[in-house]
């Protein structure tokens, strides 16, 4: 059996990915004359102050011998308000409280030559508790980094209104409440350049008034929170020549894209996706001609992309408008964006042919995602000139004709999805992919209609794709056995061969090739779509028994062997697969009883063994002889179980379905 590997996305609080991929602040105090830009997200877009070359006045000074009593007391007050339960609190407490040296020598603290505290850097220390307002007493503090901890409570307004702080990073914590609007009249100058409050639990209106009076503002990242109401844009009036990065994605903003954002002449990154803003993209936005990333995925946008406006964004590297309601054709001016690396237009209602776009003008293109639209015609030959292309997603359109053998020119290709189209010829695809050593994802389901169907045995050339992780050949007319060589694809963790005509036994897994799980995201790393570890061989003509070696696929999430002719017992080894969420063995000829050790599968949400020849008692978890009330209580303790269907010629049959959180329904077979 092929190796299955589980996708595990690491998140802290909510959606640390990320999915995603907000700009990471590594920044430092920058004199305005030396401002460049920040290195942006997973694509490593160099945004001007990337190297931040300056490591400030802060790092050019020599260590101090002492700090002021007020600063030391303020730092100790900060320590006092942290929770002693935090994993790093004891160590931090020992180095701070028990140190005979000046606080300038404490962990995470940096001072200038006069003994003034200029930096407090404690990222990823496992800190818990509140952020003390006493940090506002550090009047020389330039950079505060408390990111990637477990801090809670609010963000003290003293830090937001500081007269010294340039970089404030509290991202990836558990902070909540509203960001308090501060009055700029209390101080003549607020030097804040970078604010990162992403991946917390803040809510309410995002402050907007005071930002317009901050001439040095460079970056704001407020993504992955619950801010609502209109998208703020006053930054563009207060600091139009310096403001470069605005990330408000994954919030609850409404009301459309404000045209005032077009006033941000230095704006390089604009990310406002995964909100409910709606409406059309205003023409004025295209006046921000320095844009390198324009990202509005899943935001309810409507209207068309106008070619003359798109052509103004000559510096654009990432255009992400997927998951909206855009209509019309792809403007041919897309082919003039010579720096473009990623084009995401999937899941819209766009139409027309691609032949108008000269993809030869996109030598840097790495990702082309047009999935789930209504594009027609053949794939233009110019697409195959994009030699740096790693991801080609054309599934669920109306493409037809043949695929050129020039597909072989895409030597960097790793993700290919041609599913749900009407291509006529598989031969050229076989030719092109035969030596594509970099392919990790291959989706060819529902395809190759007409006189040249995807039929016959599973092609041997797939065995050469040694890096393959995801293989979906479902809903074709493949015949013959599942080849033994599939076991040699040692990175494979998602295999779907369902709805074909495969025969013979399921090959025994070679457990020697099984290794630790890996995590794989869609090429669009902002989507929440993920390929789980799946083995789906349903709707074939497979015979024999379920191999006990399946129990070695430790990361398996979905197992579907339904609608075959499998016989024998349910292997006890299934109970070792503690990550299983869905098991469907229905419509086979399985005998014996349901293993009682299924009680160990605490992630299980669906278990279907209907239409088999089972016998014996139903395990305690699924017991049907007790009263309905006690049965409900027992099942409600397992809140993940949503569906159970058991049918046997020798035992009673029941279905349990969760129709709402507190109601369970039990029906005997006669009611189906």
URMOWO-V658212 format. One record per residue. SS is DSSP state (A for helix, B for strand, O for the rest). Layout:
{{SS} {SS}}
This chain:
{{O} {O} {O} {O} {O} {O} {O} {O} {O} {O} {O} {O} {O} {O} {O} {O} {O} {O} {O} {O} {O} {O} {O} {O} {O} {O} {O} {O} {O} {O} {O} {A} {A} {A} {O} {O} {O} {O} {B} {B} {O} {O} {O} {O} {B} {B} {O} {O} {O} {O} {O} {O} {O} {O} {O} {A} {A} {A} {A} {O} {O} {O} {O} {O} {O} {O} {O} {O} {A} {A} {A} {A} {A} {A} {A} {A} {A} {A} {A} {A} {O} {B} {O} {O} {O} {O} {O} {O} {A} {A} {A} {A} {A} {A} {A} {A} {A} {O} {O} {O} {O} {O} {A} {A} {A} {O} {O} {O} {B} {B} {B} {O} {O} {O} {O} {O} {B} {B} {B} {B} {B} {O} {O} {O} {O} {O} {O} {B} {B} {B} {O} {O} {A} {A} {A} {A} {A} {O} {O} {O} {O} {O} {B} {B} {B} {O} {O} {O} {O} {B} {B} {B} {O} {O} {O} {O} {A} {A} {A} {A} {O} {O} {O} {O} {O} {O} {B} {B} {B} {O} {O} {O} {O} {O} {O} {B} {B} {O} {O} {O} {O} {O} {O} {A} {A} {A} {O} {O} {O} {O} {O} {O} {O} {B} {B} {B} {O} {O} {O} {O} {B} {B} {B} {B} {B} {O} {O} {O} {O} {A} {A} {A} {A} {O} {O} {O} {O} {O} {B} {B} {B} {O} {O} {O} {O} {B} {B} {B} {B} {B} {O} {O} {O} {O} {A} {A} {A} {A} {O} {O} {O} {O} {O} {O} {B} {B} {B} {O} {O} {O} {O} {B} {B} {B} {O} {O} {O} {O} {A} {A} {A} {A} {A} {O} {O} {O} {O} {O} {B} {B} {B} {O} {O} {O} {O} {B} {O} {O} {B} {O} {O} {O} {A} {A} {A} {A} {A} {O} {O} {O} {O} {O} {B} {B} {B} {O} {O} {O} {O} {O} {B} {O} {O} {O} {O} {O} {A} {A} {A} {A} {O} {O} {O} {O} {O} {O} {O} {B} {B} {B} {O} {O} {O} {O} {O} {O} {O} {O} {O} {O} {O} {A} {A} {A} {A} {A} {O} {O} {O} {O} {O} {B} {B} {B} {O} {O} {O} {O} {O} {O} {B} {B} {B} {O} {O} {O} {O} {O} {A} {A} {A} {O} {O} {O} {O} {O} {B} {B} {B} {O} {O} {O} {O} {B} {B} {B} {B} {O} {O} {O} {A} {A} {A} {A} {A} {O} {O} {O} {O} {O} {B} {B} {B} {O} {O} {O} {O} {B} {B} {B} {B} {B} {O} {O} {A} {A} {A} {A} {A} {O} {O} {O} {O} {O} {B} {B} {B} {O} {O} {O} {O} {B} {B} {B} {B} {O} {A} {A} {A} {A} {A} {A} {A} {O} {O} {O} {O} {O} {O} {O} {B} {B} {B} {O} {O} {O} {O} {O} {O} {O} {O} {O} {O} {O} {B} {B} {O} {O} {O} {A} {A} {A} {A} {A} {O} {O} {O} {O} {O} {B} {B} {B} {O} {O} {O} {O} {B} {B} {B} {B} {B} {O} {O} {A} {A} {A} {A} {A} {O} {O} {O} {O} {O} {B} {B} {B} {O} {O} {O} {O} {B} {B} {B} {B} {B} {O} {O} {O} {O} {O} {A} {A} {A} {O} {O} {O} {O} {O} {O} {O} {B} {O} {O} {O} {O} {O} {O} {O} {O} {B} {O} {O} {O} {B} {B} {B} {O} {O} {O} {O} {B} {B} {B} {O} {B} {O} {O} {A} {A} {A} {A} {A} {O} {O} {O} {O} {O} {B} {B} {B} {O} {O} {O} {O} {O} {O} {B} {B} {B} {O} {O} {A} {A} {A} {A} {A} {O} {O} {O} {O} {O} {B} {B} {B} {O} {O} {O} {O} {B} {B} {B} {O} {O} {O} {O} {A} {A} {A} {A} {A} {O} {O} {O} {O} {O} {B} {B} {B} {O} {O} {O} {O} {O} {O} {O} {O} {O} {O} {O} {A} {A} {A} {O} {O} {O} {O} {O} {A} {A} {A} {A} {A} {A} {A} {A} {A} {O} {O} {O} {O} {O} {O} {B} {B} {B} {B} {O} {O} {O} {O} {O} {O} {O} {B} {B} {B} {B} {B} {B} {B} {O} {O} {B} {B} {B} {B} {B} {B} {A} {A} {A} {O}}
